[in-house]
Amino acid sequence: MRKKTALIHGGITTDAQTGAVSLPIFQASTFKQKSVGDFTYEYGRTGNPTREGVESFIAAIEQGTHGFAFASGMAAIHAVMQLFEAGDHLLITDDVYGGTYRLMTKILAKNNISVSFVDTADHAAIEAAITSATKAIFIETPTNPLLKVTDIRAVAQLAQQHNLTLIVDNTFSTPYWQNPLVLGADIVVHSATKYLGGHSDVVAGLVAVKDEQLAEQLHFIQNGAGAVLSPHDSWLLIRGMKTLGVRMEEIEHNANKLAAFLVAHPKVEKVYYPGLSSHKGHTIHEAQASGFGGIISFTVATEEQALALLQRTKFFTLAESLGAVESLISLPAKMTHASIPRERRLALGIEDGLIRISVGLEDIEDLIEDLTQALQ
Ligand SMILES: *Cc1c(COP(=O)(O)O)cnc(C)c1O
């Protein structure tokens, strides 16, 4: 089954019993047993048919065997982290999503799980950071907001040599463009709030794996800790995911044009977009993904200029988050990355005048006109 077909026919997203082409919302917390212990579903936290629909769907489109749905992307990442124990050490991409940084440094640190943040594009740096306690490598590629690229195949090889679990946050590329499990990763995580949901109306997290034992452990954690996705949100997510392919194609088309426009604009200093041949990770990204996505970051000279621009756009909504039908614009230093100390932020390259856009499905001519007037 090819990608576009898998997005329509992958997983269980229709109802075998009634023939309903849209899997119903099974709004039930408990299920009748035929006799004691004789049941398909038992209790809503343990399993729900609508949730299983979206779980089988993510497994299919990530080319894994098992999927898990959680109440948010952070709940999904937190559940994956429960695979580790006190004393374990993890390596993490240095400019990882801010919420992941906070989870690792402020919450998991209390469980005595330690982390080192490394530039995962630098394989020597990864090797140098591995200790006898290291159990896993957690990467994000491309990253937020600078779109730094990590070579998933190369890091998977390293992980295998050192017997480490490789976890990839695939939120930015989506399974439509990139399949980390196929490239050698063990676990893929998603903030499904972004492109998978795609309509700014649901907060959700998904995990996919290809290994039976990992799947068993994750189901145990999902049921035991209980941060499951509700039946209604599972249904909304399925509905969103079915159009992932057409949305990503159109978003990419718009993003390529906007990136070229920004590169040519005299007030724009730097443009970060993996689709530009000048982008540092362009070649590696091209070798591991079939598309470049819809996130572009660029800098203007000062924070004042950036703030003024953000006030002037009409079709780019000033908001956090990304990956939706509407174009969004944000100032990472003051919004998504405000909790990172300025010095660390600057060291990572997140300047005060850095603007991030998430390209939506509007007419590209309107988007270009809007940025043209806002940049004036
Ligand atoms: C948004 C995001 C998360 C967190 O997901 P939530 O659904 O907001 O909990 C994790 N990773 C990345 C890359 C994200 O963009």
The ligand as an SDF file (V2000), in Angstrom:
LIG
                    3D

 15 15  0  0  0  0  0  0  0  0999 V2000
    4.1630   20.4730   20.2120 C   0  0  0  0  0  0  0  0  0  0  0  0
    5.3150   19.5170   20.2390 C   0  0  0  0  0  0  0  0  0  0  0  0
    5.4400   18.5730   21.2780 C   0  0  0  0  0  0  0  0  0  0  0  0
    4.4620   18.5070   22.4390 C   0  0  0  0  0  0  0  0  0  0  0  0
    3.2060   18.1150   22.0330 O   0  0  0  0  0  0  0  0  0  0  0  0
    1.8300   18.5520   22.7560 P   0  0  0  0  0  0  0  0  0  0  0  0
    0.8010   17.9050   21.9230 O   0  0  0  0  0  0  0  0  0  0  0  0
    1.8000   20.0480   22.7310 O   0  0  0  0  0  0  0  0  0  0  0  0
    1.8920   18.0240   24.1400 O   0  0  0  0  0  0  0  0  0  0  0  0
    6.5020   17.6850   21.2050 C   0  0  0  0  0  0  0  0  0  0  0  0
    7.4000   17.7270   20.2060 N   0  0  0  0  0  0  0  0  0  0  0  0
    7.3210   18.6410   19.2120 C   0  0  0  0  0  0  0  0  0  0  0  0
    8.3470   18.6480   18.1300 C   0  0  0  0  0  0  0  0  0  0  0  0
    6.2860   19.5540   19.1880 C   0  0  0  0  0  0  0  0  0  0  0  0
    6.2070   20.4700   18.2100 O   0  0  0  0  0  0  0  0  0  0  0  0
  1  2  1  0
  2  3  1  0
  2 14  2  0
  3  4  1  0
  3 10  2  0
  4  5  1  0
  5  6  1  0
  6  7  2  0
  6  8  1  0
  6  9  1  0
 10 11  1  0
 11 12  2  0
 12 13  1  0
 12 14  1  0
 14 15  1  0
M  END
$$$$
